[in-house]
Amino acid sequence: MYEYSEECLQTFLKKQSQLFDEPVAETQEEAEAFLEDCMAVVLDSLEEVKEYLEESGADVDGMTLDEIEDASEVFSLPGGQYLVVEG
């Protein structure tokens, strides 16, 4: 089981509409359960995000790091990390 920080959960709750048309969670507990179910990951840099997406089979070849940061499944966390949610 992965431990998501409060910062991570709050960011996901606030920004989940960038990936989903309707809210998938309303509380931190629901957010944590959802992120665990879809095996969301927290990564330290955009380079790691790009590598992770490539390994997951996403077509990110030729995408800039700015384009990757703007992808709907990538959530920038206030502390400088990135939450990747494959919805």
N, CA, C and O atoms as CSV, one atom per row, in Angstrom:
chain,resi,resn,atom,element,x,y,z
A,1,MET,N,N,0.845,-1.190,0.000
A,1,MET,CA,C,0.000,0.000,0.000
A,1,MET,C,C,0.881,1.241,0.000
A,1,MET,O,O,1.831,1.343,0.775
A,2,TYR,N,N,0.556,2.172,-0.870
A,2,TYR,CA,C,1.327,3.402,-1.015
A,2,TYR,C,C,0.779,4.461,-0.064
A,2,TYR,O,O,-0.433,4.579,0.114
A,3,GLU,N,N,1.666,5.219,0.536
A,3,GLU,CA,C,1.249,6.307,1.428
A,3,GLU,C,C,1.261,7.616,0.651
A,3,GLU,O,O,2.312,8.046,0.177
A,4,TYR,N,N,0.115,8.246,0.519
A,4,TYR,CA,C,0.020,9.544,-0.146
A,4,TYR,C,C,0.012,10.634,0.924
A,4,TYR,O,O,-0.692,10.529,1.928
A,5,SER,N,N,0.797,11.669,0.696
A,5,SER,CA,C,0.871,12.769,1.664
A,5,SER,C,C,-0.428,13.562,1.659
A,5,SER,O,O,-1.212,13.487,0.713
A,6,GLU,N,N,-0.644,14.317,2.721
A,6,GLU,CA,C,-1.822,15.182,2.791
A,6,GLU,C,C,-1.795,16.187,1.648
A,6,GLU,O,O,-2.831,16.488,1.054
A,7,GLU,N,N,-0.606,16.706,1.341
A,7,GLU,CA,C,-0.435,17.650,0.229
A,7,GLU,C,C,-0.896,17.012,-1.081
A,7,GLU,O,O,-1.580,17.649,-1.882
A,8,CYS,N,N,-0.526,15.779,-1.288
A,8,CYS,CA,C,-0.890,15.043,-2.486
A,8,CYS,C,C,-2.410,14.852,-2.567
A,8,CYS,O,O,-3.018,15.093,-3.609
A,9,LEU,N,N,-3.003,14.425,-1.475
A,9,LEU,CA,C,-4.448,14.188,-1.451
A,9,LEU,C,C,-5.232,15.474,-1.658
A,9,LEU,O,O,-6.210,15.493,-2.405
A,10,GLN,N,N,-4.811,16.546,-1.004
A,10,GLN,CA,C,-5.497,17.838,-1.152
A,10,GLN,C,C,-5.386,18.351,-2.589
A,10,GLN,O,O,-6.356,18.867,-3.145
A,11,THR,N,N,-4.212,18.210,-3.180
A,11,THR,CA,C,-4.021,18.652,-4.562
A,11,THR,C,C,-4.919,17.864,-5.500
A,11,THR,O,O,-5.551,18.436,-6.388
A,12,PHE,N,N,-4.977,16.548,-5.304
A,12,PHE,CA,C,-5.837,15.726,-6.160
A,12,PHE,C,C,-7.304,16.122,-5.996
A,12,PHE,O,O,-8.023,16.251,-6.987
A,13,LEU,N,N,-7.751,16.313,-4.763
A,13,LEU,CA,C,-9.145,16.702,-4.539
A,13,LEU,C,C,-9.464,18.024,-5.227
A,13,LEU,O,O,-10.536,18.188,-5.809
A,14,LYS,N,N,-8.531,18.959,-5.156
A,14,LYS,CA,C,-8.756,20.286,-5.719
A,14,LYS,C,C,-8.706,20.275,-7.252
A,14,LYS,O,O,-9.440,21.021,-7.901
A,15,LYS,N,N,-7.843,19.432,-7.832
A,15,LYS,CA,C,-7.606,19.483,-9.274
A,15,LYS,C,C,-8.131,18.277,-10.042
A,15,LYS,O,O,-7.814,18.127,-11.222
A,16,GLN,N,N,-8.928,17.406,-9.411
A,16,GLN,CA,C,-9.355,16.179,-10.083
A,16,GLN,C,C,-10.157,16.438,-11.356
A,16,GLN,O,O,-10.227,15.575,-12.230
A,17,SER,N,N,-10.755,17.609,-11.465
A,17,SER,CA,C,-11.553,17.919,-12.660
A,17,SER,C,C,-10.689,18.067,-13.912
A,17,SER,O,O,-11.222,18.070,-15.021
A,18,GLN,N,N,-9.362,18.190,-13.760
A,18,GLN,CA,C,-8.511,18.265,-14.952
A,18,GLN,C,C,-8.442,16.911,-15.652
A,18,GLN,O,O,-8.067,16.840,-16.823
A,19,LEU,N,N,-8.796,15.849,-14.955
A,19,LEU,CA,C,-8.749,14.508,-15.534
A,19,LEU,C,C,-10.131,13.866,-15.656
A,19,LEU,O,O,-10.364,13.066,-16.562
A,20,PHE,N,N,-11.038,14.209,-14.760
A,20,PHE,CA,C,-12.360,13.575,-14.728
A,20,PHE,C,C,-13.465,14.612,-14.870
A,20,PHE,O,O,-13.365,15.723,-14.348
A,21,ASP,N,N,-14.534,14.229,-15.592
A,21,ASP,CA,C,-15.669,15.135,-15.784
A,21,ASP,C,C,-16.451,15.361,-14.497
A,21,ASP,O,O,-16.993,16.442,-14.270
A,22,GLU,N,N,-16.503,14.331,-13.657
A,22,GLU,CA,C,-17.225,14.425,-12.386
A,22,GLU,C,C,-16.272,14.027,-11.267
A,22,GLU,O,O,-15.349,13.243,-11.487
A,23,PRO,N,N,-16.489,14.564,-10.068
A,23,PRO,CA,C,-15.595,14.209,-8.949
A,23,PRO,C,C,-15.601,12.705,-8.682
A,23,PRO,O,O,-16.646,12.057,-8.708
A,24,VAL,N,N,-14.415,12.172,-8.428
A,24,VAL,CA,C,-14.300,10.752,-8.079
A,24,VAL,C,C,-14.077,10.582,-6.584
A,24,VAL,O,O,-14.143,9.468,-6.065
A,25,ALA,N,N,-13.811,11.692,-5.888
A,25,ALA,CA,C,-13.591,11.654,-4.442
A,25,ALA,C,C,-13.983,12.999,-3.843
A,25,ALA,O,O,-13.809,14.048,-4.465
A,26,GLU,N,N,-14.515,12.949,-2.621
A,26,GLU,CA,C,-14.904,14.175,-1.934
A,26,GLU,C,C,-14.145,14.375,-0.635
A,26,GLU,O,O,-14.108,15.486,-0.104
A,27,THR,N,N,-13.538,13.311,-0.114
A,27,THR,CA,C,-12.782,13.410,1.133
A,27,THR,C,C,-11.368,12.887,0.891
A,27,THR,O,O,-11.094,12.250,-0.127
A,28,GLN,N,N,-10.480,13.164,1.834
A,28,GLN,CA,C,-9.117,12.644,1.709
A,28,GLN,C,C,-9.106,11.122,1.696
A,28,GLN,O,O,-8.324,10.509,0.969
A,29,GLU,N,N,-9.970,10.512,2.498
A,29,GLU,CA,C,-10.024,9.057,2.556
A,29,GLU,C,C,-10.463,8.475,1.205
A,29,GLU,O,O,-9.896,7.489,0.733
A,30,GLU,N,N,-11.477,9.095,0.589
A,30,GLU,CA,C,-11.933,8.639,-0.724
A,30,GLU,C,C,-10.851,8.859,-1.772
A,30,GLU,O,O,-10.652,8.020,-2.651
A,31,ALA,N,N,-10.150,9.990,-1.679
A,31,ALA,CA,C,-9.067,10.278,-2.623
A,31,ALA,C,C,-7.962,9.242,-2.499
A,31,ALA,O,O,-7.453,8.746,-3.504
A,32,GLU,N,N,-7.591,8.914,-1.261
A,32,GLU,CA,C,-6.533,7.935,-1.046
A,32,GLU,C,C,-6.939,6.566,-1.593
A,32,GLU,O,O,-6.136,5.890,-2.236
A,33,ALA,N,N,-8.171,6.160,-1.341
A,33,ALA,CA,C,-8.656,4.872,-1.840
A,33,ALA,C,C,-8.652,4.856,-3.370
A,33,ALA,O,O,-8.261,3.865,-3.985
A,34,PHE,N,N,-9.087,5.951,-3.971
A,34,PHE,CA,C,-9.114,6.022,-5.433
A,34,PHE,C,C,-7.702,5.953,-6.004
A,34,PHE,O,O,-7.445,5.204,-6.946
A,35,LEU,N,N,-6.787,6.735,-5.434
A,35,LEU,CA,C,-5.408,6.746,-5.930
A,35,LEU,C,C,-4.751,5.379,-5.771
A,35,LEU,O,O,-3.984,4.955,-6.636
A,36,GLU,N,N,-5.046,4.688,-4.671
A,36,GLU,CA,C,-4.520,3.339,-4.477
A,36,GLU,C,C,-5.083,2.383,-5.527
A,36,GLU,O,O,-4.353,1.565,-6.088
A,37,ASP,N,N,-6.397,2.493,-5.790
A,37,ASP,CA,C,-7.044,1.606,-6.763
A,37,ASP,C,C,-6.452,1.757,-8.160
A,37,ASP,O,O,-6.297,0.770,-8.879
A,38,CYS,N,N,-6.124,2.980,-8.544
A,38,CYS,CA,C,-5.578,3.162,-9.900
A,38,CYS,C,C,-4.049,3.218,-9.886
A,38,CYS,O,O,-3.425,3.573,-10.886
A,39,MET,N,N,-3.461,2.869,-8.759
A,39,MET,CA,C,-2.009,2.775,-8.613
A,39,MET,C,C,-1.287,4.052,-9.052
A,39,MET,O,O,-0.299,4.001,-9.785
A,40,ALA,N,N,-1.794,5.185,-8.596
A,40,ALA,CA,C,-1.161,6.470,-8.890
A,40,ALA,C,C,0.215,6.510,-8.235
A,40,ALA,O,O,0.438,5.904,-7.187
A,41,VAL,N,N,1.135,7.236,-8.874
A,41,VAL,CA,C,2.490,7.323,-8.351
A,41,VAL,C,C,2.892,8.780,-8.151
A,41,VAL,O,O,2.397,9.676,-8.835
A,42,VAL,N,N,3.796,8.996,-7.202
A,42,VAL,CA,C,4.376,10.312,-6.968
A,42,VAL,C,C,5.830,10.233,-7.410
A,42,VAL,O,O,6.583,9.362,-6.974
A,43,LEU,N,N,6.209,11.157,-8.279
A,43,LEU,CA,C,7.558,11.170,-8.834
A,43,LEU,C,C,8.213,12.520,-8.549
A,43,LEU,O,O,7.535,13.525,-8.337
A,44,ASP,N,N,9.549,12.521,-8.548
A,44,ASP,CA,C,10.294,13.695,-8.117
A,44,ASP,C,C,10.585,14.718,-9.206
A,44,ASP,O,O,10.899,15.865,-8.889
A,45,SER,N,N,10.492,14.343,-10.472
A,45,SER,CA,C,10.840,15.289,-11.533
A,45,SER,C,C,10.034,14.982,-12.794
A,45,SER,O,O,9.466,13.900,-12.937
A,46,LEU,N,N,9.996,15.952,-13.700
A,46,LEU,CA,C,9.302,15.730,-14.973
A,46,LEU,C,C,10.019,14.686,-15.821
A,46,LEU,O,O,9.389,13.983,-16.612
A,47,GLU,N,N,11.337,14.585,-15.657
A,47,GLU,CA,C,12.075,13.547,-16.370
A,47,GLU,C,C,11.602,12.166,-15.919
A,47,GLU,O,O,11.428,11.265,-16.740
A,48,GLU,N,N,11.392,12.004,-14.593
A,48,GLU,CA,C,10.869,10.733,-14.070
A,48,GLU,C,C,9.456,10.482,-14.558
A,48,GLU,O,O,9.088,9.343,-14.848
A,49,VAL,N,N,8.652,11.549,-14.649
A,49,VAL,CA,C,7.280,11.410,-15.154
A,49,VAL,C,C,7.311,10.906,-16.592
A,49,VAL,O,O,6.579,9.983,-16.950
A,50,LYS,N,N,8.170,11.521,-17.421
A,50,LYS,CA,C,8.268,11.108,-18.829
A,50,LYS,C,C,8.706,9.650,-18.928
A,50,LYS,O,O,8.142,8.880,-19.706
A,51,GLU,N,N,9.705,9.274,-18.143
A,51,GLU,CA,C,10.186,7.893,-18.147
A,51,GLU,C,C,9.083,6.933,-17.714
A,51,GLU,O,O,8.900,5.879,-18.324
A,52,TYR,N,N,8.349,7.294,-16.663
A,52,TYR,CA,C,7.253,6.461,-16.173
A,52,TYR,C,C,6.180,6.292,-17.260
A,52,TYR,O,O,5.704,5.182,-17.502
A,53,LEU,N,N,5.808,7.391,-17.905
A,53,LEU,CA,C,4.779,7.318,-18.938
A,53,LEU,C,C,5.247,6.471,-20.118
A,53,LEU,O,O,4.465,5.702,-20.678
A,54,GLU,N,N,6.521,6.607,-20.500
A,54,GLU,CA,C,7.068,5.775,-21.580
A,54,GLU,C,C,6.987,4.301,-21.216
A,54,GLU,O,O,6.583,3.477,-22.036
A,55,GLU,N,N,7.377,3.963,-19.970
A,55,GLU,CA,C,7.343,2.572,-19.525
A,55,GLU,C,C,5.921,2.039,-19.434
A,55,GLU,O,O,5.701,0.832,-19.532
A,56,SER,N,N,4.947,2.940,-19.244
A,56,SER,CA,C,3.545,2.541,-19.157
A,56,SER,C,C,2.901,2.395,-20.532
A,56,SER,O,O,1.742,1.997,-20.644
A,57,GLY,N,N,3.662,2.721,-21.575
A,57,GLY,CA,C,3.141,2.564,-22.925
A,57,GLY,C,C,2.528,3.814,-23.517
A,57,GLY,O,O,1.971,3.763,-24.613
A,58,ALA,N,N,2.615,4.942,-22.816
A,58,ALA,CA,C,2.071,6.192,-23.348
A,58,ALA,C,C,2.985,6.717,-24.452
A,58,ALA,O,O,4.205,6.572,-24.383
A,59,ASP,N,N,2.391,7.320,-25.454
A,59,ASP,CA,C,3.170,7.886,-26.558
A,59,ASP,C,C,3.580,9.315,-26.200
A,59,ASP,O,O,2.869,10.273,-26.505
A,60,VAL,N,N,4.724,9.438,-25.556
A,60,VAL,CA,C,5.225,10.757,-25.152
A,60,VAL,C,C,6.462,11.142,-25.956
A,60,VAL,O,O,7.099,12.157,-25.675
A,61,ASP,N,N,6.798,10.335,-26.951
A,61,ASP,CA,C,7.966,10.607,-27.785
A,61,ASP,C,C,7.776,11.958,-28.482
A,61,ASP,O,O,6.756,12.196,-29.129
A,62,GLY,N,N,8.749,12.815,-28.343
A,62,GLY,CA,C,8.675,14.128,-28.963
A,62,GLY,C,C,7.985,15.184,-28.116
A,62,GLY,O,O,7.986,16.361,-28.477
A,63,MET,N,N,7.398,14.787,-26.998
A,63,MET,CA,C,6.753,15.761,-26.121
A,63,MET,C,C,7.811,16.478,-25.284
A,63,MET,O,O,8.764,15.861,-24.808
A,64,THR,N,N,7.631,17.773,-25.114
A,64,THR,CA,C,8.519,18.527,-24.236
A,64,THR,C,C,8.112,18.293,-22.794
A,64,THR,O,O,7.014,17.806,-22.522
A,65,LEU,N,N,8.996,18.639,-21.873
A,65,LEU,CA,C,8.660,18.493,-20.453
A,65,LEU,C,C,7.486,19.396,-20.085
A,65,LEU,O,O,6.681,19.026,-19.231
A,66,ASP,N,N,7.369,20.568,-20.706
A,66,ASP,CA,C,6.220,21.456,-20.454
A,66,ASP,C,C,4.919,20.794,-20.899
A,66,ASP,O,O,3.901,20.892,-20.213
A,67,GLU,N,N,4.954,20.119,-22.051
A,67,GLU,CA,C,3.757,19.425,-22.536
A,67,GLU,C,C,3.389,18.274,-21.613
A,67,GLU,O,O,2.209,18.020,-21.371
A,68,ILE,N,N,4.390,17.582,-21.101
A,68,ILE,CA,C,4.132,16.488,-20.164
A,68,ILE,C,C,3.528,17.047,-18.876
A,68,ILE,O,O,2.592,16.465,-18.329
A,69,GLU,N,N,4.055,18.165,-18.392
A,69,GLU,CA,C,3.524,18.773,-17.168
A,69,GLU,C,C,2.071,19.202,-17.351
A,69,GLU,O,O,1.301,19.202,-16.391
A,70,ASP,N,N,1.690,19.567,-18.580
A,70,ASP,CA,C,0.322,19.996,-18.868
A,70,ASP,C,C,-0.634,18.842,-19.141
A,70,ASP,O,O,-1.834,19.064,-19.300
A,71,ALA,N,N,-0.124,17.612,-19.200
A,71,ALA,CA,C,-0.985,16.455,-19.469
A,71,ALA,C,C,-2.018,16.303,-18.354
A,71,ALA,O,O,-1.726,16.561,-17.187
A,72,SER,N,N,-3.221,15.883,-18.723
A,72,SER,CA,C,-4.314,15.819,-17.747
A,72,SER,C,C,-4.048,14.843,-16.613
A,72,SER,O,O,-4.578,15.022,-15.517
A,73,GLU,N,N,-3.240,13.815,-16.849
A,73,GLU,CA,C,-2.981,12.826,-15.795
A,73,GLU,C,C,-1.820,13.212,-14.880
A,73,GLU,O,O,-1.499,12.473,-13.949
A,74,VAL,N,N,-1.192,14.349,-15.129
A,74,VAL,CA,C,-0.050,14.808,-14.326
A,74,VAL,C,C,-0.485,15.984,-13.456
A,74,VAL,O,O,-0.931,17.016,-13.956
A,75,PHE,N,N,-0.346,15.806,-12.155
A,75,PHE,CA,C,-0.724,16.834,-11.186
A,75,PHE,C,C,0.543,17.367,-10.522
A,75,PHE,O,O,1.269,16.610,-9.878
A,76,SER,N,N,0.811,18.661,-10.672
A,76,SER,CA,C,1.967,19.275,-10.011
A,76,SER,C,C,1.646,19.475,-8.541
A,76,SER,O,O,0.618,20.058,-8.198
A,77,LEU,N,N,2.514,18.998,-7.682
A,77,LEU,CA,C,2.321,19.148,-6.235
A,77,LEU,C,C,3.097,20.369,-5.752
A,77,LEU,O,O,4.158,20.677,-6.294
A,78,PRO,N,N,2.577,21.073,-4.732
A,78,PRO,CA,C,3.231,22.285,-4.236
A,78,PRO,C,C,4.688,22.093,-3.837
A,78,PRO,O,O,5.479,23.030,-3.954
A,79,GLY,N,N,5.065,20.907,-3.370
A,79,GLY,CA,C,6.422,20.657,-2.925
A,79,GLY,C,C,7.414,20.362,-4.053
A,79,GLY,O,O,8.589,20.097,-3.799
A,80,GLY,N,N,6.934,20.410,-5.301
A,80,GLY,CA,C,7.823,20.185,-6.440
A,80,GLY,C,C,7.748,18.800,-7.043
A,80,GLY,O,O,8.376,18.545,-8.071
A,81,GLN,N,N,6.995,17.894,-6.429
A,81,GLN,CA,C,6.832,16.549,-6.976
A,81,GLN,C,C,5.639,16.523,-7.931
A,81,GLN,O,O,4.943,17.522,-8.113
A,82,TYR,N,N,5.424,15.361,-8.531
A,82,TYR,CA,C,4.331,15.192,-9.499
A,82,TYR,C,C,3.560,13.907,-9.187
A,82,TYR,O,O,4.147,12.847,-8.971
A,83,LEU,N,N,2.241,14.030,-9.170
A,83,LEU,CA,C,1.348,12.893,-9.004
A,83,LEU,C,C,0.873,12.492,-10.384
A,83,LEU,O,O,0.358,13.326,-11.129
A,84,VAL,N,N,1.039,11.219,-10.739
A,84,VAL,CA,C,0.581,10.723,-12.024
A,84,VAL,C,C,-0.569,9.750,-11.774
A,84,VAL,O,O,-0.411,8.734,-11.097
A,85,VAL,N,N,-1.735,10.089,-12.341
A,85,VAL,CA,C,-2.947,9.292,-12.150
A,85,VAL,C,C,-3.389,8.792,-13.508
A,85,VAL,O,O,-3.744,9.589,-14.376
A,86,GLU,N,N,-3.373,7.496,-13.704
A,86,GLU,CA,C,-3.851,6.930,-14.956
A,86,GLU,C,C,-5.315,6.588,-14.791
A,86,GLU,O,O,-5.667,5.532,-14.266
A,87,GLY,N,N,-6.170,7.501,-15.249
A,87,GLY,CA,C,-7.608,7.353,-15.096
A,87,GLY,C,C,-8.171,6.509,-16.173
A,87,GLY,O,O,-9.379,6.274,-16.205
